Amino acid sequence: MEMKVLIEKSDNWYVATVPSLPGCVSQGKTEEEAKRNVKEAIELHINSLIREGMPLRLPKGVKQTSVAVTV
C-alpha cells in the first residue's frame, strides 16, 4: 500500500505528515530520515487502528478524488 506523505522543511528538521491519517506525523534531520520515520509511524498508526477495530477504508458513499486548479 502506498500512502501520500507531505514533507515540509522547518528550521533544521523535515516534518512529514500523512493527510489520510490525521495525527500521523514524524520528522527527521534529513528528508530521507523523515521518510523512514514516517513509514514507521504509518505502520504503527494503521496497526493501532486495526487493534481498536477502526475502519481503514472510507465510509460507503465517500469518494476521495483530486481536482486541478488554476492560480
C-alpha positions as a Markdown table, in Angstrom:
| # | Residue | x | y | z |
|---|---|---|---|---|
| 1 | Met | 0.0 | 0.0 | 0.0 |
| 2 | Glu | 1.3 | 3.5 | -0.8 |
| 3 | Met | 0.4 | 6.5 | 1.3 |
| 4 | Lys | 0.6 | 10.1 | 0.3 |
| 5 | Val | 3.1 | 12.0 | 2.6 |
| 6 | Leu | 3.7 | 15.7 | 2.8 |
| 7 | Ile | 7.2 | 16.8 | 3.8 |
| 8 | Glu | 8.0 | 20.3 | 4.9 |
| 9 | Lys | 11.3 | 21.8 | 5.9 |
| 10 | Ser | 11.0 | 23.6 | 9.3 |
| 11 | Asp | 14.2 | 25.1 | 10.7 |
| 12 | Asn | 16.7 | 22.2 | 10.9 |
| 13 | Trp | 14.0 | 19.5 | 10.6 |
| 14 | Tyr | 11.9 | 17.9 | 7.9 |
| 15 | Val | 8.4 | 17.3 | 9.1 |
| 16 | Ala | 6.3 | 14.5 | 7.5 |
| 17 | Thr | 2.5 | 14.3 | 7.7 |
| 18 | Val | 0.1 | 11.8 | 6.3 |
| 19 | Pro | -3.1 | 13.6 | 5.1 |
| 20 | Ser | -5.2 | 10.4 | 5.1 |
| 21 | Leu | -4.2 | 9.5 | 8.6 |
| 22 | Pro | -4.9 | 12.6 | 10.8 |
| 23 | Gly | -2.4 | 12.8 | 13.6 |
| 24 | Cys | 0.2 | 10.7 | 11.9 |
| 25 | Val | 3.3 | 12.9 | 11.9 |
| 26 | Ser | 7.0 | 12.3 | 12.1 |
| 27 | Gln | 10.3 | 14.1 | 11.5 |
| 28 | Gly | 13.9 | 13.7 | 10.6 |
| 29 | Lys | 17.1 | 15.8 | 10.3 |
| 30 | Thr | 17.1 | 14.9 | 6.5 |
| 31 | Glu | 14.3 | 14.3 | 4.1 |
| 32 | Glu | 15.3 | 10.6 | 3.8 |
| 33 | Glu | 15.3 | 10.2 | 7.6 |
| 34 | Ala | 11.8 | 11.8 | 7.7 |
| 35 | Lys | 10.6 | 9.3 | 5.1 |
| 36 | Arg | 12.0 | 6.4 | 7.1 |
| 37 | Asn | 10.5 | 7.7 | 10.3 |
| 38 | Val | 7.1 | 8.4 | 8.8 |
| 39 | Lys | 7.0 | 4.9 | 7.3 |
| 40 | Glu | 7.3 | 3.5 | 10.8 |
| 41 | Ala | 4.7 | 6.0 | 12.1 |
| 42 | Ile | 2.3 | 4.9 | 9.4 |
| 43 | Glu | 2.7 | 1.2 | 10.2 |
| 44 | Leu | 2.2 | 1.9 | 13.9 |
| 45 | His | -0.8 | 4.1 | 13.2 |
| 46 | Ile | -2.5 | 1.5 | 11.0 |
| 47 | Asn | -1.8 | -1.3 | 13.4 |
| 48 | Ser | -3.3 | 0.7 | 16.2 |
| 49 | Leu | -6.5 | 1.3 | 14.1 |
| 50 | Ile | -6.7 | -2.4 | 13.4 |
| 51 | Arg | -6.3 | -3.3 | 17.1 |
| 52 | Glu | -9.0 | -0.8 | 18.0 |
| 53 | Gly | -11.3 | -2.2 | 15.3 |
| 54 | Met | -11.4 | 1.2 | 13.4 |
| 55 | Pro | -12.2 | 1.2 | 9.7 |
| 56 | Leu | -9.3 | 1.5 | 7.3 |
| 57 | Arg | -11.4 | 2.5 | 4.3 |
| 58 | Leu | -13.5 | 5.5 | 3.6 |
| 59 | Pro | -17.1 | 5.1 | 4.6 |
| 60 | Lys | -19.6 | 3.9 | 2.0 |
| 61 | Gly | -20.7 | 6.7 | -0.3 |
| 62 | Val | -17.5 | 8.8 | 0.3 |
| 63 | Lys | -15.0 | 9.1 | -2.5 |
| 64 | Gln | -11.6 | 10.6 | -2.4 |
| 65 | Thr | -10.5 | 12.5 | -5.5 |
| 66 | Ser | -8.3 | 15.3 | -6.8 |
| 67 | Val | -9.2 | 18.4 | -8.8 |
| 68 | Ala | -6.9 | 20.6 | -10.9 |
| 69 | Val | -7.0 | 24.4 | -10.1 |
| 70 | Thr | -5.5 | 27.3 | -11.9 |
| 71 | Val | -3.9 | 30.1 | -9.9 |
